Amino acid sequence: MKNKTKIGLTIVLFFCLFGSQQNIFSQDLKPAILDVQYLKSDGNPSLKISAKYREDRVFYPATGLNFTIYKSILLDEKDELTEDSLIGSATTDEAGLALFNLQKNQIKSIGNTFIVRIENSSVFEEDEESVMFSDAKLSASIEQEEDGNYITAQLTDSEDNPLAEQSLNVSLKRLFGKMQVGEDESYETDEEGKISVQISDTLYSKSGKLNFEIKLDENDDYGTIVDNLIGDFGVAMVSKDTFDKRTMWSPPSKTPLFALIVPNLLLIGIWFTLVLLLVNLFKIYKSK
Amino acid sequence: MKDYDKIVQDLAPKKFGFWGKIWVTLLCVIAAFAMYAYYQQLSQGLVITHMRDYSLWGVYISNFVFFVAISLVGSLVTAILRLSGANWATPLTRISEVIAVAAIVMAGLTIIIDMGRPERFYNLFIHGRLQSPIIWDVLVITTYLFISLLLLFFPLLPDFSILKKYFKDKPKLSNWYNRLSLKWKGDDRQVKIYNKSIYTLSVLIIPVAFGIHTVTAWLFATTYRPGWDSSNFGPYFIAGAFVAGAGAVVSVMFVLRKAYHLEDYITDFHFDKMGKLLVLLCLVYLYFNVNEYLVPAYKTTEEEADHLKELFVGDYAPMFWIVIVFGLIVPVIALLFKKGRKPLPVFIIGLFVVVGAWWKRYLIVTPTLLHPFLPVEGVPKEWHHYFPTGLEWTITIGTLSGALLIITLLFRYLPVIPIHETIEELEAKHQLKAQKNEK
């Protein structure tokens, strides 16, 4: 009976020690939450990778995390993935983001698959995320019509076939964000894969130049495609810098003249009278 | 001549009696406590107060505005009543001038007390911007203090000369009066300069007095906050200051009348007149109050509504209604009756008015600061409220007792009632009587 108890206690103790060590080791590597998107900006393809992790119910960016990036190659006729080819690596920045530029010749018309892997990380568990897309082209231009300027854009696949009924966003880049152009948030392409948006003629910018962005945003088939345009028909901002002017908020050396003259005149008038009154006291004292 | 001697004897300054000494001791003890509290504030900083990011003006600024208000009485009684030919106010001129000087001195001191780093005060003059109402206030307070001192000093010249003779058996005191009288003999040239100077000062003090109160009001009105964002604030402050000043005069004149046995000089007639004047001033101030609260209440913008709700039915409602009812409405009703204008009732009403005036300034300053246009967020819970700490109260009460101490000590050596003017008025009466008899 005693022996059985001893054996039982030993087993419990063993599992406690071993189990707790297992827990400790398993907590060393954190699971990362990955997201990979295909981004084609002004014709340049890239992968936009973001990574974060959760701790105490709060999400933090996974900074300095290294990824290895593979391209999947279809080797047989059934389109099955049979081999991955290493094409490079990328590391996340302070915001947990990494941008990996792809070569144009790495992109096929259809069936592109790229895999992003966490390998040999001392902080995060091994993981992978893949992105699949077909290639598409977005070309935009500014056209001057009688009633004002228009942005026209056309979305086509890699063989120049128009892509209809796709939603495109048109926006104007601002210092802290983007401003909607036209009346709608997004515009659907027509049968020719085209959109046309009238631009207001009272758009302000620092130098008169306007940076427009036409975007197919996170499309399931084609990823994100961006085309940037610069227009020089903006209304240039005139600087309202009052640093050298006399204003109510200037330092004492730049007091507005009316604020300088009126109070001083009043003060001089009153204190001059007071000095005369002091002289009167002296006159009373000296009176014989 | 017999009348002359009696007047001088009655009105010449007297030593403190038993209660006078107790009073001065009490004020000195309070002032000593306040100085200790201020030492604590100097060494530890304004953290000893409950003023924080939102209630950045607290009891000190309320007290400052109160002192500025009280000081207006110098221009009311001395200048306005003098220029309008109201001779009945002659016995009250010295009292109001002394109150004005004491109040304006303590107003200046209170501003320095409110500063976290008073040793940097000189920076106001070096780096001060004429665009700022703070600088206007500094300039106008300095000017008003100087004018008030002159307006106190000029009418004292003949009195000093009289006192020099009266105290000839006390050479040291007589010598001081002699020096202060500036060799006053009362010859034609001196009298001409004297009259001209007092007249000039009486005219000059009115715009400056209005200026000091308007600029103090602008300190608030130029700040975009609920309760202060008003073009009415200048006249509203001036009307309130007249009420506070008149209340202070009737209170002080009652005490001095009792303490120095001046019943023959400050008569029931003076209380009756001041009572009537106080009714008029209270009504004008009530009118401005209605304007100040009714218009924002009618518009009811969100922030103004919060502010008014706090005053009318919120945390500050008991204080607000006590101030309005007992500080303004009750005085008006009581003083409408002849019995209400007897010395003792007028004194009690005067105290009500002065205490009400002090709390009114507190209500102008504090609730507004706690209800800014941008919501109070992300700050410790205690910053949402303000009530002064014990040390703040000690310092504030110290400044009030300091003002009373200045008044008390000045009247130890200055005649409460102008001797020279009283004699002149008596002589004029005798002459008038003689002329009537001749006819």
Interface residues (C-beta under 8 A of the other chain):
Chain A: M248 W249 S250 P251 P252 T255 P256 A259 L260 P263 N264 L267 I270 W271 T273 L274 L276 L277 L278 N280 L281 K283 I284 Y285 S287
Chain B: H127 G128 R129 L130 Q131 W136 L139 T143 F146 I147 L150 F153 F154 L157 L182 K183 W184 K185 D187 R189 Q190 I193 Y194 K196 S197 T200 L201 L204 V208
